[in-house]
Every structure is written in structure tokens, then in C-alpha cells.
């Protein structure tokens, strides 16, 4: 099963589920805003999306991960709008029979999300100036 949401406001994590007897691994990733971006101190990030397309692309990517890796579920919430330092901007949960396929799926999914999904971020400097922020790793 795939669940994908883009939210404007704090991210509520997906709940854990102890009834998943076929799954030995439940992986959770929380991407948080750190206090620097490319060597500059920041107060937060501001995320924008291509409305109507970002969620569709995110869903398609999650479905591709389900086909590519032996995982049972992939749930993802991505935040838009201003996200202050320390807050969660991305929450992903993956369930799999074993940890290795879940870890591989998580790494691939997040890397592809940053490359392909039309969500952009702006670093907000201490003086309020916004500068584009690109993922370069």
C-alpha cells in the first residue's frame, strides 16, 4: 500500500502498527531542517511545490519503489511552506520482511524524491533573505 501526502503545517508521523506479523522491519525516516545550509546560518527553509503535479509525482515514485524493492508499504508526508530549524520536513515509513530491502528502498526513494519531485526549497537567512537551496549530495 502507498500513502502520499503533501501538507502545509506540522507533520504528524504515521503510527506504528504491532499487527504486521509478516514484516520484520519497520523503517522510519524524519528529515529535519538543520541550522545551516551550504555554510550559511539559517532560521528555516521554505518549500514550494508544483501544485497538482508534486503529489502525483511523489505517488508515482512511491509506487515505483514498491515494484522495485520487496517492501510491503511506503507512506510519505512532505511538508510545504515555512519549516523552522529542528522541525520535520519529510516523514517516510517503510515496512518490509527484512531490514536490508527496507533500507535500500528508503535510500533509493529519498534520493529519487530529491531529484525528480517538483518541490523546491529556499533557505531563510537570519536577516529574512531567501536564497535558493539545492541538494548537491
C-alpha positions in Angstrom: 0.0 0.0 0.0 1.2 3.5 -0.8 0.1 6.7 1.1 1.5 10.0 0.0 0.6 13.4 1.3 1.9 16.9 0.9 0.9 19.0 3.9 1.2 22.7 4.8 1.8 22.6 8.6 3.5 20.3 11.1 3.9 16.7 10.0 2.1 14.1 12.0 4.1 10.8 11.9 2.4 7.7 10.6 1.6 5.4 13.5 3.5 2.2 14.2 1.5 -1.0 13.9 2.2 -4.1 16.0 -0.2 -6.3 14.0 2.1 -6.5 11.0 3.2 -10.2 11.5 4.7 -10.6 8.0 7.1 -7.7 8.4 10.3 -7.9 10.4 11.4 -4.3 9.6 9.6 -1.0 10.1 11.8 1.9 9.0 11.0 5.5 9.7 12.9 8.5 8.4 12.4 12.0 9.6 14.2 14.7 7.5 14.7 17.8 9.7 15.8 21.3 9.0 19.3 21.8 10.2 20.6 25.3 11.3 23.0 25.7 8.3 22.6 25.4 4.5 25.7 25.4 2.4 27.7 27.0 5.2 25.2 29.8 6.0 23.3 30.0 9.2 19.6 29.8 8.6 16.3 30.2 10.5 14.4 27.7 8.4 13.5 26.5 4.9 10.6 27.4 2.8 9.3 24.6 0.5 7.2 25.2 -2.7 5.6 22.7 -4.9 4.3 22.5 -8.4 0.7 22.3 -7.3 -1.1 19.3 -8.6 2.0 17.7 -10.0 4.2 17.2 -7.0 1.8 14.8 -5.2 1.2 12.9 -8.4 5.0 12.5 -9.0 5.5 11.5 -5.4 2.8 8.9 -5.6 4.3 7.5 -8.8 7.7 7.4 -7.2 6.4 5.5 -4.2 4.6 3.0 -6.5 7.8 2.5 -8.4 9.7 1.8 -5.2 7.0 -0.8 -4.3 7.7 -2.6 -7.6 11.5 -2.2 -7.5 12.0 -3.4 -3.9 10.4 -6.2 -1.9 8.6 -3.9 0.5 5.0 -4.1 1.7 4.1 -0.4 2.4 5.5 3.0 1.8 4.0 6.0 3.5 5.3 9.5 2.9 4.4 13.0 4.1 6.3 16.0 2.7 5.8 19.5 4.1 5.5 22.7 2.1 5.6 26.3 3.4 8.0 27.5 6.1 9.7 24.9 8.2 11.8 26.2 11.1 15.1 24.7 12.2 14.7 21.5 14.0 11.2 20.7 12.5 10.4 17.8 10.3 10.0 18.5 6.6 9.8 14.9 5.4 8.5 11.7 7.0 8.7 8.3 5.4 7.7 4.9 6.8 8.5 1.6 5.0 7.6 -1.9 6.0 9.5 -4.9 4.7 10.1 -8.5 5.6 13.8 -7.8 6.3 15.7 -4.6 7.1 18.1 -4.7 4.1 15.4 -4.3 1.4 13.7 -1.6 3.6 17.0 0.3 3.9 17.7 0.0 0.2 14.2 1.2 -0.7 14.4 4.1 1.8 17.7 5.3 0.4 16.6 5.0 -3.2 13.2 6.6 -2.6 14.6 9.7 -0.8 17.4 10.2 -3.4 14.9 10.0 -6.3 12.4 12.3 -4.5 15.1 15.0 -4.2 16.0 14.5 -7.9 12.5 14.1 -9.5 9.6 15.5 -7.5 8.8 19.2 -8.2 9.3 20.5 -4.7 11.8 23.3 -4.2 13.3 24.8 -1.1 14.6 28.2 -0.2 16.9 28.8 2.7 15.8 31.7 5.0 18.8 33.6 6.3 18.9 35.4 9.7 18.1 38.7 8.0 15.0 37.2 6.4 16.6 36.9 2.9 15.6 33.8 1.0 18.1 32.1 -1.2 17.6 29.0 -3.4 18.8 25.8 -1.9 19.7 22.8 -4.0 20.6 19.3 -2.9 24.1 18.6 -4.2 24.9 15.3 -2.5 
